[in-house]
């Protein structure tokens, strides 16, 4: 892909040695850089954007932990009741109807309170998980942004340095030309 971009902007023989650096010479580096940046963006859109959007949607609407807690509440109550019944039969205790009623109420209260606690814990854990996912996505984006800004700043500084060097070289050439003309004129007058 980059071979075509390099050839389009005067960098024929992309990958061939150019100036001893192992890189191709490019006649219009700004345009080549713009094309490479655009190609990178299009690759991102094709390969990663959908995945990122799915993760963002998941971070904003995922309820898997809460849904699992709802399922577990019913199973936990049944398990507690079964454990209680096995303990009664194992130890051969004979309970009065009042004791059975109180035991049933106690199990029901414990099951209800356990279910409420389970749902609250699941909601907190789900919110933390979703926030962590969103934070990770933001950190990745900020890292890419910082890197891009750093590279753009470096490229801008390099361009400014090249322009300044060119201006200085032009001024030095002009001064040298006037100095040579002045020397020739002095030599002509002295003869």
Phi, psi and omega in degrees: 000313182288338177299317179295319179295315181297318180294323181297328183252025172093010180260054181302144180076040180306133181095342177281160182293131179228107178073022177079001182266349184085001180248154179284151173280134181239125184289324182235082185297327179298315180291321178297317179296319178298318179294319179294321178296317178296318178297320177297318179297315180296324175296318178300313181299317182290318190262329190238335187301314180301317179297316178297318180296322176297318179294321178296316178299318179297318181295336181265340187225003183291132178228027185297321180293319179293318179298319179294323179297321178299318179293322184289333182300312180297319180292323181295318178298316179295320178296316180297319178295319178295320178297316180298315180296320178293320178297319179297314182289328181294318184265000174066030181280142175249116183262148175282162178302326179292320179294319179298318180296315179295321178296318179297316179296318179298316177296320180295315178298314181297320180293318180294312180295320177297321178294318178296314180297319180298317179294318179296316178298319180294320179297316179296314180297321179295317179297318179296318180296316180294320178294319179297318178297315180296319179298318178299317179296318179295317180297321177297313180298319179293324178296316178296318180296315179300316180297316180296315180296322178296315180294320179294320177297319178295317179296319179295318179296319178297318180296318178296318179298319178296317179297316179297317179296320179296314179299317179295319179295320177297316180295319179295321179295317180296316179297319179296319179298313179296323179295318179294317179297318179297318179296319179294321180294319178296320179294320181295321180288331182280344179274000000 
